[in-house]
Amino acid sequence: MKSRNRHDSQQEGVTGLRPAIGDRINDKSAPPDENTVRDWIGAKGFRHWVKLRSWIDTSYPGIFEPEWLYGGKKRGWTLRYKKTKAFCTLLPGYRLLSVQVVLGRAEREKFEERRYVWRPELVKLYDEARAYPDGKWLTVAVSSADDRRDVTALVSMKRPPQ
């Protein structure tokens, strides 16, 4: 039987049920470590997690200091990359890795200019995203290399790699 970490046990404790796909790590006692993230999002999701983090570190050396944020019981832990404004936030869900990217006015214009270059799945996500005063908040589920490329292209619009 696979070993379980404190976050699995904590999530199950209230209802006795296993977490649902996408549930967040919500044990607020401490930010999750890499082992906890791997166990929570699964091996495939963790490979994408590592590749995205590595891409950010390589493409933006010394610019971002990732910060774990606790958003409460429903939102759980997220890993935010930010300099002066938000770059992206990694959302480790149960068996699901997602990345949140906020596209401001300038990025939305760039997205629209390239509308027919983007994958249809991303355009649909963009079109369905609610617009807020600070921009469109896109939450992209990352389960393939194509999804990962979408995320890196979106954040590259916000800030070109060095």
Backbone bond lengths (Angstrom), bond angles and torsions (degrees), N, CA, C in turn:
res aa  C-N    CA-C-N  psi(-1)  N-CA   C-N-CA  omega(-1)  CA-C   N-CA-C  phi
1 M - - - 1.450 - - 1.520 109.33 -
2 K 1.311 116.33 139.69 1.460 121.42 -179.24 1.526 110.16 -68.95
3 S 1.321 116.15 138.69 1.453 119.01 178.08 1.522 109.52 -69.73
4 R 1.306 115.37 149.36 1.461 120.57 -178.77 1.512 108.82 -114.60
5 N 1.297 115.71 146.55 1.454 118.86 -179.88 1.524 110.02 -97.09
6 R 1.306 115.80 176.83 1.462 120.54 -176.43 1.518 111.74 -62.77
7 H 1.331 117.52 -29.83 1.459 119.93 -178.07 1.526 111.26 -70.73
8 D 1.348 118.17 -39.33 1.466 120.61 175.92 1.523 109.63 -59.74
9 S 1.318 116.46 -48.79 1.454 121.19 -177.95 1.517 110.60 -63.17
10 Q 1.312 116.76 -41.75 1.457 120.95 -178.49 1.516 110.35 -64.59
11 Q 1.320 117.96 -42.47 1.460 121.45 -179.60 1.527 110.51 -65.30
12 E 1.329 117.98 -39.71 1.453 121.43 -177.73 1.513 112.01 -74.86
13 G 1.323 116.33 -25.13 1.452 120.84 -171.42 1.514 115.52 -53.81
14 V 1.301 119.21 -39.02 1.454 122.07 -173.68 1.526 111.57 -72.75
15 T 1.314 118.04 -47.97 1.460 121.41 -173.31 1.514 113.57 -107.01
16 G 1.313 117.97 -15.67 1.451 120.94 -174.70 1.521 112.64 79.32
17 L 1.319 117.67 2.12 1.462 122.89 179.94 1.516 110.28 -102.16
18 R 1.345 114.88 153.15 1.468 118.68 174.44 1.517 107.90 -69.47
19 P 1.317 117.23 153.94 1.464 120.27 178.21 1.529 111.07 -61.39
20 A 1.315 116.06 152.91 1.463 121.90 175.91 1.521 109.10 -85.78
21 I 1.329 116.23 154.30 1.465 120.89 177.04 1.527 108.51 -52.69
22 G 1.318 116.11 129.76 1.456 121.52 178.48 1.517 115.21 92.72
23 D 1.352 118.16 -13.85 1.463 119.43 177.27 1.521 108.96 -56.99
24 R 1.314 115.57 143.73 1.457 120.92 -177.27 1.520 111.77 -92.17
25 I 1.312 115.09 159.53 1.464 121.57 173.86 1.523 105.68 -72.35
26 N 1.330 117.03 116.73 1.465 117.50 -174.38 1.523 114.70 -124.19
27 D 1.317 116.98 20.71 1.459 120.69 172.32 1.524 107.05 -79.95
28 K 1.334 116.24 104.75 1.467 119.57 -172.70 1.524 114.40 -79.76
29 S 1.320 118.06 1.33 1.464 119.94 -176.29 1.524 113.07 -63.72
30 A 1.345 117.46 -29.83 1.468 120.68 179.50 1.524 108.60 -165.17
31 P 1.337 116.83 148.80 1.473 118.85 175.26 1.526 109.74 -60.05
32 P 1.322 117.23 147.58 1.463 119.35 -179.90 1.523 111.85 -69.40
33 D 1.325 115.90 146.30 1.461 120.11 173.96 1.533 108.01 -91.48
34 E 1.333 116.05 177.90 1.468 120.44 -176.62 1.531 112.12 -61.10
35 N 1.334 117.71 -37.93 1.468 120.22 178.88 1.521 111.24 -63.58
36 T 1.316 116.33 -41.58 1.461 120.46 179.20 1.522 110.42 -64.24
37 V 1.332 116.66 -43.86 1.467 120.47 178.75 1.525 109.64 -61.23
38 R 1.321 117.72 -45.96 1.469 121.29 179.84 1.524 111.00 -59.64
39 D 1.320 116.87 -47.52 1.463 120.14 -179.85 1.529 111.31 -63.33
40 W 1.317 116.80 -34.82 1.465 121.54 -175.34 1.530 112.03 -76.54
41 I 1.326 117.31 -49.02 1.471 119.00 -175.76 1.522 112.57 -87.39
42 G 1.320 117.82 -14.06 1.460 121.21 179.31 1.523 111.35 92.98
43 A 1.321 115.19 163.52 1.470 121.07 -174.60 1.525 112.54 -61.81
44 K 1.323 117.61 -44.78 1.469 120.53 -178.58 1.533 110.61 -65.25
45 G 1.314 116.74 -47.30 1.460 120.33 178.14 1.516 111.75 -61.44
46 F 1.335 115.54 -37.37 1.460 119.10 -179.19 1.521 111.35 -67.02
47 R 1.335 118.35 -34.53 1.473 119.85 175.55 1.532 109.91 -60.23
48 H 1.323 117.10 -42.00 1.469 120.35 177.62 1.535 110.57 -66.94
49 W 1.321 116.44 -38.89 1.471 122.61 177.48 1.533 109.69 -56.76
50 V 1.327 116.24 -50.62 1.468 121.82 -178.48 1.527 110.47 -64.08
51 K 1.325 117.50 -44.67 1.466 120.69 -178.67 1.527 111.70 -65.52
52 L 1.314 117.92 -39.72 1.468 119.95 177.46 1.525 111.20 -65.81
53 R 1.314 116.84 -46.09 1.465 119.96 179.79 1.524 110.57 -62.45
54 S 1.323 116.63 -41.17 1.461 121.11 178.72 1.529 110.51 -64.61
55 W 1.327 117.09 -42.68 1.467 121.18 178.66 1.533 110.30 -60.83
56 I 1.323 117.36 -43.93 1.466 120.62 178.96 1.526 109.95 -62.65
57 D 1.330 117.46 -46.98 1.470 121.18 -179.28 1.526 111.94 -61.69
58 T 1.333 116.69 -38.84 1.466 121.43 -178.83 1.526 111.54 -76.14
59 S 1.325 116.69 -40.66 1.467 121.33 -175.81 1.519 113.13 -78.96
60 Y 1.324 116.54 -23.91 1.464 121.62 -177.41 1.529 109.39 -133.22
61 P 1.344 117.45 62.40 1.472 119.93 -174.10 1.533 112.48 -60.69
62 G 1.324 114.96 127.02 1.457 121.21 175.71 1.516 115.77 70.30
63 I 1.325 118.37 6.23 1.467 120.01 -176.70 1.521 111.89 -88.42
64 F 1.318 116.09 -45.29 1.462 119.56 -174.50 1.512 111.47 -109.33
65 E 1.314 115.10 138.57 1.453 122.01 171.94 1.528 105.33 -112.55
66 P 1.342 117.77 103.14 1.463 118.78 -177.06 1.525 110.94 -59.21
67 E 1.329 115.22 141.94 1.461 120.94 -175.99 1.526 109.56 -130.58
68 W 1.332 115.53 124.53 1.459 119.85 174.91 1.520 108.84 -75.94
69 L 1.329 115.95 131.19 1.461 121.95 177.54 1.524 109.02 -123.06
70 Y 1.321 115.56 138.22 1.464 119.70 176.21 1.520 108.28 -103.49
71 G 1.326 116.16 119.42 1.461 121.48 -175.75 1.509 114.62 -102.34
72 G 1.319 117.46 18.58 1.460 120.65 -179.94 1.519 111.56 97.66
73 K 1.318 114.99 177.67 1.461 120.91 -174.06 1.529 112.52 -60.79
74 K 1.322 118.27 -37.62 1.464 121.01 -177.91 1.528 112.11 -76.79
75 R 1.327 117.13 -44.19 1.470 120.58 -175.93 1.528 113.33 -88.20
76 G 1.310 117.33 -24.05 1.459 120.86 176.64 1.524 113.56 60.36
77 W 1.327 115.00 -153.87 1.462 122.24 -176.67 1.526 111.50 -86.77
78 T 1.331 115.48 138.57 1.465 122.55 173.80 1.524 107.92 -134.61
79 L 1.323 116.06 155.03 1.464 120.83 179.38 1.520 108.05 -112.36
80 R 1.332 115.71 108.56 1.461 120.98 -174.73 1.522 111.43 -99.07
81 Y 1.328 114.21 137.21 1.462 122.53 171.97 1.518 106.51 -108.79
82 K 1.337 115.64 123.31 1.455 120.34 -175.80 1.516 109.23 -153.58
83 K 1.323 116.50 141.10 1.465 121.79 170.15 1.524 105.51 -107.63
84 T 1.337 116.70 -89.30 1.459 119.38 173.52 1.524 110.45 -99.98
85 K 1.343 115.89 -30.56 1.465 119.46 173.06 1.523 107.99 -130.40
86 A 1.311 115.48 162.62 1.465 120.66 -175.35 1.521 111.06 -59.46
87 F 1.322 115.52 135.57 1.461 122.70 176.57 1.530 108.52 -98.73
88 C 1.319 116.01 -60.87 1.465 121.44 174.10 1.524 108.04 -163.96
89 T 1.322 115.06 164.27 1.455 121.01 178.81 1.518 108.63 -132.80
90 L 1.325 116.24 127.16 1.459 121.20 176.90 1.522 108.47 -88.87
91 L 1.328 115.28 130.90 1.458 121.98 -175.67 1.533 109.34 -115.79
92 P 1.327 117.53 97.35 1.464 118.90 -179.94 1.527 110.97 -79.66
93 G 1.333 116.46 102.49 1.459 121.96 176.91 1.516 109.99 -98.49
94 Y 1.314 115.84 164.43 1.463 119.74 179.32 1.524 108.98 -64.44
95 R 1.331 115.68 114.14 1.468 124.23 -178.29 1.525 112.99 58.43
96 L 1.343 116.19 25.27 1.460 120.69 -179.18 1.528 109.81 -153.16
97 L 1.318 115.99 121.88 1.459 120.98 173.27 1.521 107.83 -102.38
98 S 1.320 116.39 129.92 1.461 121.50 174.61 1.517 108.25 -129.01
99 V 1.324 115.12 156.80 1.460 121.26 176.49 1.519 107.44 -128.64
100 Q 1.318 115.36 130.77 1.461 120.57 178.31 1.525 108.78 -101.03
101 V 1.332 114.79 129.72 1.459 121.78 178.49 1.524 107.00 -129.18
102 V 1.325 116.47 127.49 1.463 120.63 176.85 1.520 107.94 -98.20
103 L 1.323 115.62 121.36 1.464 120.91 178.84 1.521 108.90 -100.71
104 G 1.329 115.63 112.12 1.458 121.47 176.48 1.517 110.58 -76.67
105 R 1.323 116.08 -173.22 1.467 120.95 -176.67 1.530 112.14 -55.65
106 A 1.330 117.14 -48.96 1.472 120.77 -177.79 1.528 111.04 -62.48
107 E 1.332 116.99 -42.62 1.465 120.13 -179.76 1.522 111.40 -68.85
108 R 1.328 116.75 -35.03 1.470 119.63 178.24 1.523 110.36 -65.23
109 E 1.331 116.43 -38.90 1.471 119.49 177.05 1.528 110.26 -63.59
110 K 1.329 116.34 -42.76 1.469 120.08 178.07 1.528 110.81 -63.59
111 F 1.325 116.09 -40.66 1.464 119.58 178.75 1.527 109.90 -60.99
112 E 1.329 116.31 -46.32 1.472 120.67 -178.45 1.527 111.36 -63.13
113 E 1.331 117.10 -37.38 1.466 120.41 178.43 1.528 111.27 -61.54
114 R 1.324 116.34 -30.61 1.470 121.50 -177.41 1.526 112.31 -106.66
115 R 1.313 117.52 14.81 1.466 122.90 -173.83 1.526 113.27 -45.03
116 Y 1.317 117.46 -40.86 1.465 120.10 -174.49 1.531 112.78 -89.06
117 V 1.318 116.00 3.35 1.466 120.94 175.61 1.536 109.98 -95.88
118 W 1.324 116.34 -30.80 1.463 121.56 -177.70 1.527 110.69 -68.14
119 R 1.311 115.56 155.96 1.464 120.36 174.55 1.535 109.32 -66.10
120 P 1.326 117.90 144.05 1.471 121.30 -178.65 1.531 113.34 -55.18
121 E 1.333 117.29 -35.51 1.467 120.44 179.59 1.526 111.11 -62.12
122 L 1.332 116.53 -39.19 1.457 120.26 -179.43 1.527 110.74 -72.94
123 V 1.316 117.54 -39.18 1.470 121.04 177.97 1.527 109.70 -61.84
124 K 1.320 117.02 -42.31 1.468 121.16 178.42 1.525 110.21 -61.91
125 L 1.324 116.87 -45.14 1.459 121.63 178.08 1.529 110.32 -60.31
126 Y 1.321 116.49 -44.15 1.463 122.17 178.96 1.532 110.35 -61.69
127 D 1.326 116.60 -48.36 1.466 120.75 -178.13 1.524 112.11 -62.92
128 E 1.318 117.21 -33.39 1.462 121.34 -177.88 1.526 113.24 -86.21
129 A 1.332 117.00 -12.15 1.470 120.47 -179.53 1.524 109.69 -70.81
130 R 1.310 115.38 137.68 1.457 121.05 178.81 1.527 109.31 -74.26
131 A 1.327 115.83 138.88 1.469 120.70 177.66 1.528 109.09 -90.68
132 Y 1.305 115.95 131.01 1.460 123.25 176.15 1.521 107.46 -113.68
133 P 1.336 118.27 168.22 1.470 119.41 179.39 1.532 113.47 -55.89
134 D 1.346 117.05 -31.45 1.469 119.64 -179.09 1.525 112.62 -91.93
135 G 1.319 119.10 0.40 1.460 121.12 176.22 1.513 113.17 133.47
136 K 1.309 114.89 -171.98 1.468 121.75 176.63 1.517 108.29 -95.00
137 W 1.306 115.55 130.74 1.454 121.52 179.32 1.518 108.05 -98.67
138 L 1.330 116.45 107.83 1.460 121.41 178.66 1.519 109.43 -100.44
139 T 1.312 115.53 130.30 1.454 120.85 173.77 1.519 106.84 -114.05
140 V 1.323 115.36 109.45 1.464 122.59 -174.48 1.526 109.39 -101.96
141 A 1.327 116.37 118.99 1.465 120.75 173.75 1.528 107.67 -73.13
142 V 1.323 116.26 130.99 1.465 120.87 -176.99 1.525 109.16 -111.06
143 S 1.339 115.05 105.24 1.463 119.50 178.95 1.526 111.88 -130.31
144 S 1.340 116.46 5.69 1.468 119.97 179.88 1.525 109.53 -151.66
145 A 1.320 115.17 167.91 1.469 120.21 176.21 1.529 110.06 -63.70
146 D 1.340 117.87 -33.94 1.468 120.77 177.41 1.523 111.04 -62.90
147 D 1.330 116.97 -43.26 1.466 120.57 177.22 1.523 110.30 -61.30
148 R 1.322 115.55 -42.20 1.470 120.15 179.81 1.523 110.53 -62.79
149 R 1.334 117.34 -41.41 1.473 120.81 177.48 1.526 110.97 -63.58
150 D 1.329 117.08 -38.27 1.469 119.98 176.04 1.525 110.40 -58.37
151 V 1.318 116.09 -46.47 1.468 120.46 -178.88 1.522 110.50 -63.02
152 T 1.327 117.65 -46.36 1.469 119.21 -178.26 1.530 110.85 -65.85
153 A 1.329 117.74 -33.64 1.470 120.13 176.84 1.527 110.67 -68.95
154 L 1.324 117.47 -39.88 1.466 120.68 178.88 1.526 111.27 -63.52
155 V 1.325 116.65 -48.09 1.464 118.28 -177.92 1.526 111.24 -71.12
156 S 1.330 117.33 -27.02 1.471 120.10 176.30 1.525 111.13 -66.79
157 M 1.343 116.91 -27.64 1.470 119.90 174.58 1.525 110.17 -67.92
158 K 1.329 116.35 -35.10 1.459 120.58 -179.82 1.526 111.32 -69.57
159 R 1.319 114.05 -42.18 1.468 120.22 -178.21 1.521 107.34 -151.67
160 P 1.329 118.13 112.28 1.468 120.06 -179.26 1.531 111.03 -60.69
161 P 1.340 116.90 140.79 1.471 119.80 177.48 1.525 110.82 -60.83
162 Q 1.337 115.77 155.52 1.465 120.47 179.96 1.498 111.00 -83.98
